[in-house]
């Protein structure tokens, strides 16, 4: 079959790597793709939000199957557009992708269906939000309602910080229209765990667990980013935690969406906080996480196209999801200055070191090809270096060893990705 993958980051490179392993795939296209994906797929210069152009391309090339990976096009209705053209597409429709597209919607859904989450209030104007903060307990969490590239969350330790955060989100519109509404919620403590799941509208199957590192600096310091590294599985996601989440969170979320007339087919990412009062939902994403995908998919045994089709066809209950009994760690190589300002267009060397190595991967997040075919930096997060190992400690050692194979000017990374595994 001919497949079109929509997206162009590290997550999409990991998905593309899994897709080309499928015996059912003859040709893979990617729009827009990146330098790494271009080694696996034919990349086409169409943006992820150019729905008319994407559909026209899919028709022209007689595409059999489309995978929409990023959040923005999912929330805006890319799947609806492809389906309207009669093209089989993996991902939630717009009315289901709202699970990620509006934090206020998802919080209200959890409250209505008794799904464990932090106490919260929604606000449509800054004046009411500021008044609420006067009596609120600190620290507190402020969240822009809409999509903000994973960065629209502020953890405020003092009332002054919280007031400044309201100004930043709702008045200064630091995150654009995502800040037209805002969620203020209680600050939860505990371990964070990410669980990716496949959903076919009624059945939900969990993938292996993972844990992300959002802060830019070592020791979880600095600004929030889209993710500086991750590991899988999480030693903190115990069988007891899994049992609780299956009974109280996962299936209840799928059933709640169906009850609301918003049947969800695709991937639901559950961001969980393992609090002293039990697991609670921090956030939902309506797609594969980034960089969690880079450590989860390399461990999956199944043909990914079979799983994707089962989600669309409502036959996920017939799929036995299987993962290798190993571990993976991903360290993000970023450009110095990320997530604020950073230089682009810097040559990258050492990528060939990963060729013909089954347990090592370099997933391109922000790269491009120069006119003479050289790979250049083209974003804040440049590469995700992933390594497998028999256990987390070995995978971590392998991943950090592999980061030394790559060099580019202003290369920056955290040195403590997966350090929490030493405490497990």
N, C-alpha and C positions, 0 to 999 in steps of 0.2 A: 504493500500500500504506500501511497504518497502522503507524507505527514507535514503539516505546517506548525511550527512552534512560534508563538508570539512572545517576544521578550528579548532581552539582551544583556543579562547580568550573570552573576555567579550561579544563582539558582537555576537559570535557564541552561547554563553550560552543564550543570549536574543532571538536569532532566534530559538534555540532548544526549549525554553520555549513556544514560539508561535506555533511551529510545533506540539508539542505533544498535544496541545489543539485541533487540527484538528480531527474531527470524522473520517476522511479518512485515518489517519495514524495508522497502526498496529504496526510498529516496526521502531525505529530510531537508526541508527548507526552514529557515529561521528569519523572522522579521523583528527588529533589524539585525539581531545577532551581535557578535563581537569577534575579536581576532582569534580567540580560542575556539569559539563555536564554528568558525569558518573552516576548521580542520575536519569537522564532522558533518557539516550541513552547507547547503548553498544559501548564503546570506543575501537578503534583499533589502534595499534601503527604504523600507516603509516603517513609519513610526507606529508604536503600539496603539495610539489613539486615532489613527487614520482608518476608521472602520470601512468606509466605502472602498478605499484602495486595497485594503486587506482582503475583503470579500471578492473584489474583482480579480485580484491575483489568484486567490484560491480557485475561482471558477476557471480562469485561464489555464492554470496548471492541472486542473482536474484533481484537486486535492481530495483525498478520501477522509482525512481525519485532521482536526485542528486541536491544538492544546493552547489555551490562553493562560499564561502563568502569572503576570503581574497584577497587583491590586487595582490600579487606576482603570485599565480597560475592563476588568471584571465588573467593578462597581458602576461603570458608565454603560455597560450593556453590550460588550463585545460578543459574548456567547449568544445573546439574543439575535444580534445581527447575522452571525454565521448560520444559526439555526433557521432564521427566516429565509435564508438562501438555500436551505436544504442540505447544509453541510454538517456532518456529525462533529460535535465539538465537546471537549472536556473542560469543565469548569462550571461554576454556578451562574445562573442567570442573574440579572441585575437585582431582581426583587429578593433574591437570596443572599447575594453578595453584600447587601446592606448590613449583614451581620458584622462585617468589618468596616463598611463605609460610614456607619454612624455608631459612635460609642454610646450615645444616648439611647439609640434603639436597642443595642445589645444589653445594656444595663437594665432597661425596662423589661426586656424579654426574660432576663434572669430573675428579676424580682417577681414577675407574673407567674413564672413556672417553678419558683422555689429552687433555683440552681444556685449553689453557694458562691457568693462573691462579696466584695467589700461594700459596706454601706456607702451611699452616694446621694448626690442631688444634681439635677440638670439645670443649667442656666442659659437664658437667651439674651441677657444683657449684663453688662459689667457692674452696674449699680447694685443689682440684687446679689450678685456673686460676692462683691466686696462686703455687703452687709452680713451675708452668711458667714464669712470668714471671721468676723469679729467674735463670734461665739464658738468657733470650731477648734477642735483639738489639733495641736501640731505634733509631729510633722503631718503634712497633708499632701495629697496628690492632685494636680490639675491636668486635665486631658482635653486637648482640642477635639471636638466632636468628629471631624472628618479626617480624611487621609492626610498624613503629614510626613510621609517617607520614613515612618518609624521613629520620628523625632518629636512628635507633638505631645510629649508627656513631661511635666515638670514636677520634681519632688521638692517640696518647700519645707524647710526646717523651722522657719519663724513666720510670724504674721506679716512682717515687712517683705520677706521673700515672696510670700503668697500673694500679697497685694501687687507687687511688681510683676508676678506671673500672670495675674488677671489682665494687667495692662498690656503685657507682651502678647498674650493670646487674643484677647477680645478687642482691645483698642488699637494697638499698633499693628495688629494682624500679621505677626511674625510668621505664622503658618498659613497666611492667606485666608481664603474662605473657610478652611477647616476650623477656624476659630470663631465662626459666627455663633456657634453654640459651644458650651463647655460643660464638662463633667467634673465635679469636685468630689473626690472620694477619700475614704479613710486610708491611712497608710498601713499597709500590711507588712508583717515581718515573717521571715522564713526563707527557705530555699525556693528558688525559681526553677521550674521544669517546663520544657516544651514537649507537647505530644501532638504529632501530626496524625491525622486520621483520614481514611477514605470513606466516602459517604455516597449512597445511591438513592437518597430520598427517604429510605426507611431503615436500612441496615448501616451500621458503622463498624469499621475495622480499624484498630489502632496499629500504627507503625511503631517502631522502636522509639524509646524516649531520647531526648537530647537536652542540653543546657547551653544557653547563649550567654555571651558577655557583651552588654550594651555600652558600657562606659568606654571612653577613648583611652584612658590611662590605666597603668598597672594598679592593682589594688582597688579596682572599681572606682577610680577617680576621674575627674574631667567630665566633659559633656557627653550626653547620650548620642549614640550613633546608630546606624542601621545594623550594627553587630560587628564585633571585632574578632570573633572566633567562637567555636562551639565544640562540644564533645558528645558522644553517644556510645553506649547508653548512659543515663544518669544513675549513679549508684543510690541516689536518694529516692528514686521512683521504685519503691518496693512493691512486692506482690500485694501487700495490704493497701497501699495507696492506689494501685491499679484497680483493685476490687471496689474500693470506695468510689473512684471516679466513674467506673463503668455503671455503677448503680445510681449515682447521684448527679452526674454531670454529662457524660458523653451521649447516651441514648436519650436523656431528657432534652438535650439541646436539639437533636435531630427531630424528635417528636414535637417539640415546641415550634420549630420552624414549619413543620408540616401542618400543625394546627392553625398557624397564622396564614396559611395559604401561600407559603414561601418555600416550597419543596427544595431542599438543598442537595445538589449533586456535584461532587468534586472533592476538594480537600478542605477540611476544617482543621485549623491549627489552634490548639488549646494552650494558651499561656497560663500556667498554673502557679500558685503560690502555696507552698506546703506550710501553712500557718500552725501555731500551737492548737488552734481549734479545728484542724483538719484542712484538706486541700480546698482551695477556692480559685475561681476563675479570675485571672488578672485581665485577660483580653482574649478576643477571638480574632483570627485572621481567616479569610475566605480563600486561602491558597497555600501553597508550600511556603514555608518560612525561608528566610535568607539571613544567615548562612546555615540553618539547621538542615536544609536539603542536602548540603554538601557532605554531611556525615551520615545521614539516614539512607539515602538512595544507594551509595556504594555498598551498603550492608544488605540490601534487599535481594532475595533470590528470585522472586517472581519476574515474569515477562511483564514489563510495565504497561504495555499496550493492552494485554489481557485484563489487567486491573482497571485501567481507565475505561475500557469498554463495558466492564461489569458495572461500574458506577453509573454510566449513562443508561444502560439497559435495565437497571434494577435487579441485577443478578449477583450482587456482591456477596450474598450469603453462600454462594457456591465457590467462592475463592478462599483458599487457605493461604493467608499471608505468611511468608517465611523470611526470616532474617538470619544472617550468619552469626555464629556464636563467637563474635569478636568485638572489637571496639574501633572507633574512629575519632580523630581529633582534627579540627580545621583551625588554622591560624591565618587571619586576614593580614595581608601585606597592604598597607595603605600609604597614601602620600602624606608626608609631614604637613600638618595644618588641618587635616580632616578632623571634624566635619565643617569647619569654617571655610578658610581659603587655602588653596593648594595649587601647585603648578601642574600642568598637563603637558603631554607630548614628549615625555622623557623616554629614551630607549630602554628596553628591558632585555637583560641577558640571562642565560642559564635555563631557559624553558626546555631545551632539548634534554636536560638531565632527567626529565620525567618520562621520556619515551621508553616503552617496553618494560616499565616497572608496574606490576599488577597491583601493588599495595600503596602506591603513591599517586596522587592526582594534583594537578594545578588547575583550578577552575578560574576562568577569567571573569572578573566583575566589571572593571572599568578599563578596557583596552581597545585599541584600534590598530589597523595596519596602515603604515605609511605608504606613500606611492611606490617606494622601492621594496615593499614587502616586509619591512621591519615592524616588530611589535612595539607599540608605544603606550605609555600610560594615558588614560582618558577619563579618569574619575578619582574620587576620594578613596574608595575601596578599590584596589587595583586587582589583586589576586587572592584566591583562597587556597592555601596549601593544605591539603588533606592527606593524612596517612592512616593506614590501618595497623592494627597490632592485635596480639592475642588477648591483651587486656588494655585498660585505659592508660596505665603508666607507660607501657611499651608504645602505644599509639602516640602518646604525647611526645615521647622522646624522638620517635620517628618523624613526627610533624615538624618539630623544631630543628631537627637535623636537616630536613628538606628545605626549610626556609633559607638556609645558608647557600643553597645552590643557585638562588636567584638574586640578582642585584639590579637596582636602578637608583638614580639620584633621589634623595629625600625619602628613601624607603623607611617606613615606620611600622612597628607592630607592638602589640602587648607581649610581655614575656611570661605572663602567668595564666594563659588559657589552660583550663583544666586543672589548675592548682587545687581546686576544691576537692578533687578526687583523693588527695592525700589525707583529707579529713574524714573520708567516708568509712 
